[in-house]
Amino acid sequence: MQGWCSSSAASLSAGLAGAEPLRVDGLEGTVNATGGDHRADASAGSLPAAGPTTTWTSSTTPRGRLCVAGVQQDSEGILGVQTAGPQPLVEPQRSRSAPRGGRPSREALSHARVLDASMVSRALATQWFGVFLYEDDDLVDRELFPARAEAIARRLEAVATGQLLDEERQMLDGVEDVRVADERLLTHAATMEGPVPRARQRPADHDLDPALRQEAAIDRAEAAIEAQLSAEGRHLVQAVAYLDETHEIENRMIERLTSWFRLHAPALVDEVDDGVELARLVARHDDREAIARALDVDPGMGSALDPNEMRALEGLAASIVQQAQAREPLERFVTELAREMAPNIAQLTTPAIAARLIQHAGGLEELAKQPASTIQMLGAERAVFQHLTEDAPPPKHGVIFRHPMIHEAHPDDRGSIARAMAAKVAIAARADALTGNDIAGELEADLQARVDEIQRVGRRRAMRGSDR
């Protein structure tokens, strides 16, 4: 059985009034108007007179068309719901929740009334690179986003927060009865929820690089992190990032100076442990003999130094000294800011480690949300990725490895100590972010007791191993 939709309300009213028999797809019956539902007992057509009854319910679409849906029911319950659309709204099946005999259930009639969307041929779909309007599953209009990662990122964020895009507003302007799959659009335009075409557009079809999606996602993530950070948090993140960069540059220059000067005075290089101190000696003296006299050691063997080469070494050494001098006020700034933002974490782990934990988490509030297992691995993201993709051994710790309590411990105990410290850092972070209570002393005492226990167990394990 199929329902139908008349072209006007007037053409149906005569049948509903019961003046004439109503014929729908070969079924004849007298329709009696009862409230908002119209019931017809089929007395001719493909159903016998004593068979199931069909209740017709009408609904007026925004186009002014009066549509009809039929609910087929027998003495044992609902057999199915038929609509005026090309496909039935509900597959014909017996509903055990329907009442036995009499009028159909309220639920069944509500299904019959939501047939407006099935009569609408236009659909609107928003993808990451544009907005597309379909009619009968064919693309009829489009509004592409600017082909820039930052522009796409702004629109993706607007969609995520429930906003209506300018491109969507332009597409919906002057268009009625549009199906959408996104509830966000129902609050902004005169549209109706319903299925949209499955044939989605591809970026290549519109001369767009698919890599833009990844770039936009990165821009959106960076913007989200920046928005979550406080002003102090932004300053701390930038300062720590610059501090790490200066460390990396300085270490590379020291490595170059050491390997280069070793060609001329290997004994002098072995005598000085600190790379910055070696740079000061090279920058201050003109030759290796003067450096040897300053250290009161024998210069030993080595190739002779050309004056031009010595000047090049002095310039490299001077750059190292200057870099180290510029780093000192930056380290003081990071230390003071970390103690101000997170006093409990700074006292528990050192200000430098506290600052890097906040940087890797994206802010103090974000760090306070993390479990201890995540805090333990902050800063070891590359090692975790290699473990997941290349079968590398799993890392035991990240930034907190810099704490002497961990990196000076026995290798077998480092993982346990890192877990214990991460658990205390998680508590300290919540105190710094939420309550401001000073609990660092208590956490330190608990952590030290736990570390002592881990080391005792480790020593007993080592003794048992040596006895074997």
C-alpha positions in Angstrom: 0.0 0.0 0.0 1.3 3.5 -0.8 0.0 6.9 0.4 -0.1 9.9 -1.9 0.2 13.6 -1.8 -2.3 15.9 -3.5 -1.3 19.1 -5.3 -3.6 21.1 -3.2 -5.5 20.9 0.1 -8.8 21.5 -1.6 -8.5 18.4 -3.8 -8.3 16.2 -0.7 -10.9 17.9 1.4 -13.8 16.4 -0.5 -12.5 12.9 0.1 -11.8 13.6 3.8 -15.3 14.9 4.3 -16.7 11.5 3.3 -18.7 12.8 0.4 -16.9 10.5 -2.1 -15.1 7.2 -1.9 -11.3 7.7 -1.6 -9.2 5.7 -4.1 -5.4 5.3 -3.4 -3.5 2.9 -5.6 -6.4 0.7 -6.2 -7.8 0.8 -2.7 -11.2 2.2 -2.3 -12.7 3.2 1.0 -14.9 5.8 2.8 -12.9 8.3 4.7 -14.4 9.7 8.0 -12.7 12.8 9.4 -12.0 12.2 13.1 -9.9 14.9 14.7 -6.6 15.2 12.9 -6.6 11.6 11.7 -8.6 10.3 8.8 -9.7 6.6 8.9 -10.8 4.6 5.9 -12.1 1.1 6.0 -11.0 -0.6 2.9 -14.0 -2.3 1.2 -12.6 -2.8 -2.3 -9.3 -3.1 -4.1 -6.6 -5.5 -3.2 -7.7 -5.9 0.5 -10.8 -7.7 1.5 -13.5 -5.8 3.3 -12.9 -7.8 6.5 -9.1 -7.2 6.3 -6.9 -4.6 8.0 -7.9 -1.0 8.2 -5.8 1.9 7.2 -5.6 5.1 9.1 -4.6 8.1 7.0 -2.9 11.1 8.6 -2.3 14.4 6.8 0.5 17.0 7.0 1.0 20.2 5.2 4.5 20.9 3.9 6.1 24.4 3.8 5.3 24.4 0.1 1.6 24.2 0.8 1.1 20.7 -0.3 -1.1 18.4 1.7 0.5 15.0 2.2 -1.0 11.7 3.4 0.5 8.7 5.2 -1.3 5.5 5.9 -0.9 3.3 9.0 -1.9 -0.2 8.2 -3.3 -2.1 11.2 -5.1 -5.3 11.9 -6.5 -6.8 15.1 -3.0 -7.9 16.3 -1.2 -4.6 15.9 0.6 -2.3 13.4 1.6 -3.9 10.1 3.5 -1.0 8.7 3.5 2.7 7.9 3.4 4.0 4.4 4.3 7.5 3.3 3.8 9.8 0.3 7.5 9.6 -0.4 9.1 7.2 -2.9 10.3 5.0 0.0 8.3 3.9 3.0 9.2 5.7 6.2 9.0 2.4 8.1 9.5 -1.0 6.6 6.3 -3.0 6.8 6.6 -5.2 10.0 4.4 -6.0 12.9 5.0 -3.8 15.9 4.5 -5.7 19.2 4.2 -2.4 21.1 1.1 -1.4 19.1 -2.3 -1.7 20.7 -4.5 -4.6 19.7 -7.3 -3.3 17.6 -8.7 0.2 17.6 -6.7 3.3 16.7 -2.9 3.1 16.0 -0.5 4.0 18.7 0.6 7.6 19.2 4.2 6.5 18.3 3.0 5.0 14.9 1.1 8.2 14.0 4.1 10.4 14.9 6.2 8.3 12.4 3.5 9.0 9.8 3.6 12.7 10.3 7.4 13.2 9.8 7.2 12.8 6.0 7.9 16.5 5.1 11.6 15.9 4.7 11.1 13.0 2.3 9.3 15.4 -0.1 12.2 17.9 -0.2 14.7 17.4 -3.0 17.4 19.8 -2.0 20.1 19.0 0.6 23.0 21.1 2.1 26.3 19.5 3.1 29.4 21.1 4.7 32.8 19.5 4.2 36.1 20.7 5.5 36.8 22.7 2.3 33.4 24.1 1.3 29.6 24.1 1.4 27.6 22.2 -1.3 24.0 22.3 -2.3 22.4 19.2 -4.0 19.2 18.7 -5.8 18.0 15.2 -6.4 21.5 14.1 -5.4 23.1 16.3 -8.1 25.5 19.1 -7.1 23.9 22.4 -8.2 25.9 25.0 -6.2 28.9 25.4 -4.1 30.8 27.9 -1.9 34.5 26.9 -1.4 36.5 28.1 1.5 39.7 30.1 0.8 42.6 27.7 0.0 44.6 28.8 3.1 45.2 26.6 6.2 44.4 29.4 8.7 41.1 30.3 6.9 40.0 26.6 6.9 41.0 26.2 10.5 38.8 29.2 11.6 35.8 27.7 9.8 36.4 24.3 11.3 36.5 25.8 14.8 33.3 27.8 14.0 31.5 24.6 13.0 32.7 22.8 16.2 31.3 25.6 18.3 27.9 25.5 16.6 28.2 28.7 14.5 26.7 29.3 11.1 29.3 30.0 8.4 29.0 32.9 6.0 29.2 30.4 3.1 26.3 28.4 4.6 24.2 31.6 5.2 24.8 32.7 1.6 23.8 29.2 0.3 20.6 29.1 2.4 19.6 32.7 1.5 16.4 32.5 -0.5 16.3 28.7 -0.6 13.5 26.9 1.2 13.0 23.3 2.3 16.6 22.2 2.5 17.5 18.9 4.1 20.5 18.9 6.4 22.2 16.2 8.5 23.8 18.7 11.0 21.6 19.8 13.8 23.7 23.0 14.0 22.0 24.3 10.9 18.5 23.7 12.2 18.9 26.5 14.8 20.0 29.1 12.2 17.9 28.5 9.1 14.4 27.3 8.0 15.7 23.8 7.1 14.7 20.3 8.1 16.7 17.4 9.3 17.0 14.5 6.9 19.4 12.4 4.8 22.0 14.1 2.6 23.7 12.6 -0.5 26.4 10.1 0.3 28.5 11.1 -2.7 30.8 13.5 -1.0 33.0 15.9 -2.9 36.7 15.3 -3.2 39.3 18.2 -2.8 41.0 17.2 -6.1 37.7 17.8 -7.9 37.9 21.5 -7.0 41.7 21.9 -7.5 42.5 21.8 -3.8 45.5 20.1 -2.2 44.3 17.4 0.4 47.3 18.4 2.5 45.5 21.6 3.4 43.3 19.6 5.8 46.3 18.5 7.9 47.8 22.0 7.9 44.4 23.4 9.0 44.1 20.8 11.8 47.6 21.8 13.1 46.7 25.5 13.0 43.4 24.8 14.8 45.3 22.8 17.5 47.8 25.5 18.0 45.1 28.1 18.3 43.2 26.0 20.8 46.3 25.6 23.0 47.0 29.3 22.8 43.5 30.2 23.8 43.6 27.9 26.8 46.8 29.4 28.1 46.9 32.3 30.5 49.1 35.3 29.8 51.7 33.9 32.2 51.4 30.5 30.6 52.1 31.9 27.1 55.1 33.7 28.4 56.4 30.6 30.1 55.9 28.4 27.0 57.8 30.9 24.8 60.6 31.3 27.2 61.1 27.6 27.7 61.0 27.0 23.9 63.7 29.7 23.4 65.7 28.3 26.3 65.7 24.8 24.7 66.7 26.3 21.3 69.6 28.2 22.8 70.8 25.0 24.6 70.7 23.1 21.4 72.6 25.7 19.5 75.2 26.1 22.3 75.7 22.3 22.5 76.3 22.0 18.8 78.9 24.8 18.8 80.7 23.3 21.8 80.8 20.0 20.1 82.3 21.7 17.0 84.9 23.6 19.1 85.9 20.5 21.0 86.4 18.3 18.0 88.2 21.0 16.1 90.6 22.1 18.9 91.3 18.5 19.8 93.3 18.2 16.5 95.8 20.7 17.9 95.7 20.1 21.7 94.0 16.8 22.7 95.5 17.0 26.2 94.1 20.4 26.9 90.6 19.4 25.7 90.7 16.3 28.1 91.8 18.6 30.9 88.7 20.8 30.7 85.3 19.1 31.4 83.1 22.1 30.8 82.6 23.1 27.2 81.8 26.8 28.1 85.0 27.0 30.2 87.0 25.6 27.2 85.4 28.3 25.0 86.4 31.0 27.5 90.0 29.8 27.5 90.2 29.7 23.7 88.6 33.1 23.3 90.9 34.6 25.9 94.3 33.3 24.7 96.1 33.5 21.3 97.6 30.0 21.1 97.6 26.6 22.7 100.7 27.3 24.7 99.1 30.2 26.5 96.1 28.0 27.3 98.4 25.3 28.7 100.1 27.9 30.9 96.7 29.1 32.1 95.9 25.5 33.1 99.4 24.7 34.3 99.6 21.6 32.2 101.8 20.3 29.4 100.1 21.1 26.0 101.2 17.6 24.8 101.1 16.6 21.2 99.1 18.1 18.4 99.4 19.8 15.0 100.5 23.4 14.8 97.9 26.2 14.7 97.8 28.6 11.8 97.1 32.2 12.9 94.0 32.4 10.6 92.7 29.1 12.0 93.3 30.3 15.5 91.2 33.4 14.8 88.4 31.2 13.5 88.5 29.1 16.7 88.5 32.3 18.8 85.4 33.6 16.9 83.6 30.3 17.5 84.6 30.3 21.2 83.4 33.9 21.6 80.0 33.0 20.2 79.7 30.2 22.7 80.6 32.5 25.6 78.1 35.1 24.4 75.3 32.5 24.0 76.0 31.2 27.6 75.8 34.8 28.9 72.5 35.5 27.1 71.0 32.3 28.6 71.6 33.2 32.2 68.9 36.0 32.5 66.5 33.8 30.5 67.0 30.9 33.0 66.3 33.3 35.9 63.1 34.5 34.2 61.9 30.9 33.7 62.7 29.9 37.2 60.9 32.9 38.8 57.8 32.5 36.6 57.6 28.7 37.3 57.8 29.3 41.0 55.1 31.9 40.8 52.7 29.8 38.6 53.3 26.4 40.1 55.1 26.7 43.5 54.3 23.1 44.5 55.5 21.5 41.3 58.6 23.8 41.2 59.6 22.8 44.8 58.9 19.1 44.1 60.7 18.8 40.8 62.9 22.0 40.4 61.6 25.1 38.6 63.2 24.1 35.2 61.4 20.7 35.2 58.1 22.4 36.3 58.4 24.9 33.4 58.9 22.1 30.9 56.1 20.0 32.2 53.7 23.0 31.8 55.0 23.7 28.3 54.5 20.1 27.1 51.0 19.9 28.7 49.9 23.2 27.1 49.4 25.1 30.4 49.0 24.5 34.1 45.3 23.8 33.9 45.9 21.2 31.2 48.7 19.6 33.3 46.3 19.4 36.3 43.8 17.4 34.1 46.4 14.7 33.2 46.8 11.4 34.9 50.1 10.4 36.4 50.8 8.0 33.6 50.6 10.8 31.0 52.7 13.2 33.2 55.4 10.5 33.4 55.7 10.5 29.6 55.5 14.2 28.9 58.5 15.1 26.7 58.9 11.5 25.5 56.4 11.7 22.7 58.9 10.8 20.0 60.0 7.7 21.9 56.4 6.7 22.5 55.7 7.0 18.7 58.8 4.9 17.9 57.6 2.3 20.4 54.1 2.2 18.7 55.4 2.2 15.1 58.9 0.6 15.1 58.8 -1.9 18.0 61.3 0.2 19.9 61.4 -0.4 23.7 58.8 1.7 25.6 60.1 4.8 27.3 60.1 4.9 31.1 60.0 8.7 31.6 60.1 12.0 29.8 61.0 15.5 31.2 61.1 14.3 34.8 64.2 12.2 34.0 66.2 15.4 34.4 65.5 15.2 38.2 68.6 13.9 40.0 66.4 11.5 42.0 65.7 9.7 38.7 68.8 10.1 36.5 71.2 9.3 39.3 69.2 6.2 40.4 70.0 2.6 39.3 68.6 2.0 35.8 66.4 -0.8 37.1 64.8 1.6 39.6 64.3 4.6 37.3 60.9 3.5 36.0 59.4 3.0 39.5 60.8 6.2 40.8 59.5 8.1 37.7 56.0 6.6 38.4 56.1 7.7 42.0 57.3 11.2 41.1 54.6 11.6 38.4 51.9 10.6 40.9 53.0 13.4 43.3 53.3 15.9 40.4 49.7 15.2 39.4 48.6 16.1 43.0 50.8 19.1 43.1 49.5 20.4 39.7 45.9 20.2 40.9 46.8 22.1 44.1 48.6 24.8 42.1 45.8 25.1 39.5 42.7 24.8 41.7 43.3 25.4 45.4 46.6 27.2 45.7 47.4 25.2 48.9 51.0 24.7 49.9 51.5 20.9 50.0 54.9 20.6 48.5 56.6 19.7 51.8 54.2 16.9 52.5 54.6 15.6 48.9 58.4 15.7 49.1 58.4 13.6 52.3 56.0 11.0 50.8 58.0 10.9 47.6 61.3 10.4 49.5 59.9 7.6 51.6 58.6 5.9 48.4 62.0 6.3 46.7 63.8 4.9 49.7 61.5 1.8 49.6 62.1 1.3 45.9 65.9 1.5 46.4 65.8 -1.0 49.3 63.9 -3.5 47.2 66.3 -2.9 44.4 69.3 -3.6 46.6 67.8 -6.8 47.9 67.1 -7.9 44.4 70.6 -7.2 43.4 72.0 -9.1 46.4 69.8 -12.1 45.5 71.1 -12.0 42.0 74.7 -11.9 43.1 74.2 -14.9 45.4 73.2 -17.0 42.4 
